[in-house]
Each structure stands twice: as structure tokens, then as C-alpha cells.
Amino acid sequence: MVAKNDLPGYLQKSDKLILWDIVDPESMDYDGHVKIRDMIYKKVQVLVKNIIK
């Protein structure tokens, strides 16, 4: 995950920026990948709902 301080200034100042704390599943087994995938899916669902409000 990227730290907010590592982003360009215009992104750091954006009120639309959302940083998700998601673990890199590289060293995980299949079940770990599925868990991360499902977590991302849920976060995207919430994001889309908030966008179309």
C-alpha cells in the first residue's frame, strides 16, 4: 500500500482520495487470495453506491 505522503501533492490535497488498507496476498495461499478478493469486492460495492448517490 502506498502512503499518503508518497502521493503527488494534488492527490494528497484531494477530498476524494480514499486509501484502502489491503494486504498484498502474494505470499498467501488460495484462501488468502479469496479473502482479499472478497474484501476488495465489498469496498468497490460501497464506493460505487457512494458515487451514484
PyMOL commands that place a pseudoatom at each C-alpha (Angstrom):
pseudoatom trace, name=CA, resn=MET, resi=1, chain=A, elem=C, hetatm=0, pos=[0.000, 0.000, 0.000]
pseudoatom trace, name=CA, resn=VAL, resi=2, chain=A, elem=C, hetatm=0, pos=[1.172, 3.476, -0.767]
pseudoatom trace, name=CA, resn=ALA, resi=3, chain=A, elem=C, hetatm=0, pos=[1.454, 6.030, 2.000]
pseudoatom trace, name=CA, resn=LYS, resi=4, chain=A, elem=C, hetatm=0, pos=[-0.448, 9.263, 1.518]
pseudoatom trace, name=CA, resn=ASN, resi=5, chain=A, elem=C, hetatm=0, pos=[2.811, 11.198, 1.822]
pseudoatom trace, name=CA, resn=ASP, resi=6, chain=A, elem=C, hetatm=0, pos=[4.212, 9.316, -1.189]
pseudoatom trace, name=CA, resn=LEU, resi=7, chain=A, elem=C, hetatm=0, pos=[1.440, 10.544, -3.479]
pseudoatom trace, name=CA, resn=PRO, resi=8, chain=A, elem=C, hetatm=0, pos=[1.685, 13.692, -5.608]
pseudoatom trace, name=CA, resn=GLY, resi=9, chain=A, elem=C, hetatm=0, pos=[0.586, 16.852, -3.804]
pseudoatom trace, name=CA, resn=TYR, resi=10, chain=A, elem=C, hetatm=0, pos=[-2.617, 17.288, -5.802]
pseudoatom trace, name=CA, resn=LEU, resi=11, chain=A, elem=C, hetatm=0, pos=[-3.798, 13.845, -4.685]
pseudoatom trace, name=CA, resn=GLN, resi=12, chain=A, elem=C, hetatm=0, pos=[-2.799, 14.411, -1.067]
pseudoatom trace, name=CA, resn=LYS, resi=13, chain=A, elem=C, hetatm=0, pos=[-4.997, 17.520, -1.025]
pseudoatom trace, name=CA, resn=SER, resi=14, chain=A, elem=C, hetatm=0, pos=[-7.972, 15.853, -2.721]
pseudoatom trace, name=CA, resn=ASP, resi=15, chain=A, elem=C, hetatm=0, pos=[-11.092, 15.350, -0.644]
pseudoatom trace, name=CA, resn=LYS, resi=16, chain=A, elem=C, hetatm=0, pos=[-11.997, 12.478, -2.978]
pseudoatom trace, name=CA, resn=LEU, resi=17, chain=A, elem=C, hetatm=0, pos=[-8.956, 10.389, -2.100]
pseudoatom trace, name=CA, resn=ILE, resi=18, chain=A, elem=C, hetatm=0, pos=[-9.712, 7.067, -0.434]
pseudoatom trace, name=CA, resn=LEU, resi=19, chain=A, elem=C, hetatm=0, pos=[-6.886, 4.854, 0.766]
pseudoatom trace, name=CA, resn=TRP, resi=20, chain=A, elem=C, hetatm=0, pos=[-7.734, 1.249, 1.488]
pseudoatom trace, name=CA, resn=ASP, resi=21, chain=A, elem=C, hetatm=0, pos=[-5.612, -0.812, 3.855]
pseudoatom trace, name=CA, resn=ILE, resi=22, chain=A, elem=C, hetatm=0, pos=[-5.308, -4.022, 1.847]
pseudoatom trace, name=CA, resn=VAL, resi=23, chain=A, elem=C, hetatm=0, pos=[-2.648, -6.631, 2.488]
pseudoatom trace, name=CA, resn=ASP, resi=24, chain=A, elem=C, hetatm=0, pos=[-0.658, -7.878, -0.518]
pseudoatom trace, name=CA, resn=PRO, resi=25, chain=A, elem=C, hetatm=0, pos=[-1.743, -11.519, -0.942]
pseudoatom trace, name=CA, resn=GLU, resi=26, chain=A, elem=C, hetatm=0, pos=[1.462, -12.509, -2.757]
pseudoatom trace, name=CA, resn=SER, resi=27, chain=A, elem=C, hetatm=0, pos=[2.634, -14.912, -0.055]
pseudoatom trace, name=CA, resn=MET, resi=28, chain=A, elem=C, hetatm=0, pos=[-0.847, -16.188, 0.842]
pseudoatom trace, name=CA, resn=ASP, resi=29, chain=A, elem=C, hetatm=0, pos=[-2.459, -19.438, -0.157]
pseudoatom trace, name=CA, resn=TYR, resi=30, chain=A, elem=C, hetatm=0, pos=[-5.587, -19.652, -2.290]
pseudoatom trace, name=CA, resn=ASP, resi=31, chain=A, elem=C, hetatm=0, pos=[-7.923, -18.970, 0.641]
pseudoatom trace, name=CA, resn=GLY, resi=32, chain=A, elem=C, hetatm=0, pos=[-5.940, -15.834, 1.481]
pseudoatom trace, name=CA, resn=HIS, resi=33, chain=A, elem=C, hetatm=0, pos=[-6.320, -14.601, -2.109]
pseudoatom trace, name=CA, resn=VAL, resi=34, chain=A, elem=C, hetatm=0, pos=[-10.055, -15.251, -1.980]
pseudoatom trace, name=CA, resn=LYS, resi=35, chain=A, elem=C, hetatm=0, pos=[-10.348, -13.332, 1.294]
pseudoatom trace, name=CA, resn=ILE, resi=36, chain=A, elem=C, hetatm=0, pos=[-8.516, -10.305, -0.159]
pseudoatom trace, name=CA, resn=ARG, resi=37, chain=A, elem=C, hetatm=0, pos=[-10.550, -10.500, -3.373]
pseudoatom trace, name=CA, resn=ASP, resi=38, chain=A, elem=C, hetatm=0, pos=[-13.797, -10.533, -1.411]
pseudoatom trace, name=CA, resn=MET, resi=39, chain=A, elem=C, hetatm=0, pos=[-12.654, -7.596, 0.721]
pseudoatom trace, name=CA, resn=ILE, resi=40, chain=A, elem=C, hetatm=0, pos=[-11.848, -5.554, -2.408]
pseudoatom trace, name=CA, resn=TYR, resi=41, chain=A, elem=C, hetatm=0, pos=[-15.193, -6.508, -3.946]
pseudoatom trace, name=CA, resn=LYS, resi=42, chain=A, elem=C, hetatm=0, pos=[-17.068, -5.220, -0.892]
pseudoatom trace, name=CA, resn=LYS, resi=43, chain=A, elem=C, hetatm=0, pos=[-15.077, -1.984, -0.839]
pseudoatom trace, name=CA, resn=VAL, resi=44, chain=A, elem=C, hetatm=0, pos=[-15.803, -1.399, -4.530]
pseudoatom trace, name=CA, resn=GLN, resi=45, chain=A, elem=C, hetatm=0, pos=[-19.519, -2.029, -3.951]
pseudoatom trace, name=CA, resn=VAL, resi=46, chain=A, elem=C, hetatm=0, pos=[-19.576, 0.639, -1.233]
pseudoatom trace, name=CA, resn=LEU, resi=47, chain=A, elem=C, hetatm=0, pos=[-17.590, 3.027, -3.425]
pseudoatom trace, name=CA, resn=VAL, resi=48, chain=A, elem=C, hetatm=0, pos=[-19.993, 2.623, -6.338]
pseudoatom trace, name=CA, resn=LYS, resi=49, chain=A, elem=C, hetatm=0, pos=[-23.019, 3.134, -4.078]
pseudoatom trace, name=CA, resn=ASN, resi=50, chain=A, elem=C, hetatm=0, pos=[-21.483, 6.353, -2.763]
pseudoatom trace, name=CA, resn=ILE, resi=51, chain=A, elem=C, hetatm=0, pos=[-20.674, 7.607, -6.270]
pseudoatom trace, name=CA, resn=ILE, resi=52, chain=A, elem=C, hetatm=0, pos=[-24.203, 7.151, -7.622]
pseudoatom trace, name=CA, resn=LYS, resi=53, chain=A, elem=C, hetatm=0, pos=[-25.884, 8.865, -4.662]
for i in range(1, 53): cmd.bond("trace and resi %d" % i, "trace and resi %d" % (i + 1))
show_as sticks, trace
zoom trace
